Amino acid sequence: MALVGSWARSAGRHKSDVDLVVLSAEPDALLAGAPTVWGSVFGQGVELIRCEDFGLLQERRLRRADGLEVEVGVGGLEWAKTNPPDEGSARVIRDGMHILFDPLALLAALATAIR
């Protein structure tokens, strides 16, 4: 899991959304649970406001009861491939990434390959 976008670059503002990338060996299981299961993570009253397909990432944009929007990009482990890196993944990394949880060191390896 990684924080990406404006908050990862320390450019987030009061109205900025929070952008996360979540990789899983079973991304469909995570996607099937949005937003019901994710309410326990992001707070009660989470509303799914948009779904979008970005190829290797599937977006689930959520709005919390306090108005904060959280964009969760869910994808498989192939999003972090390094040989060669996916151009969309590279763009996300270059735009700012702060790794939150990376037990297989896939995001760290991707960040090294991009830089």
C-alpha positions, 0 to 999 in steps of 0.5 A: 500500500502506498500514499500517492499524489499530492499528499505524498509530495507534501502538496496536499491542501484542505480540499485535496483528496487522499490517493492510495494504491493498494496491491494484492495477489487477489485484487478482485476480493478487495474490489468486491468489498468496496465500500461496505467492507472499507467502512471499517477502514475509512469510517462509518458512512463511506459512500462509493462515488465513482469506479473507473478502470485505469488498466492495471488499477481499478479506482474506487473513489469513496467519500467519507461522512466528513466529506473527505474523498479517498481514491483507492487504486486497487491492482494486482502485483503486476502493477509493480513489475520492474522489467519493464515498468508499466508507464502508468505505474511509473507516472504515479511513482514520479508524481510522488509516492510514500510507501505505507506497507510493502512486505514483499518490497515490490513498491520499493523495487519499482521506485528504485527502477523508476528513479 
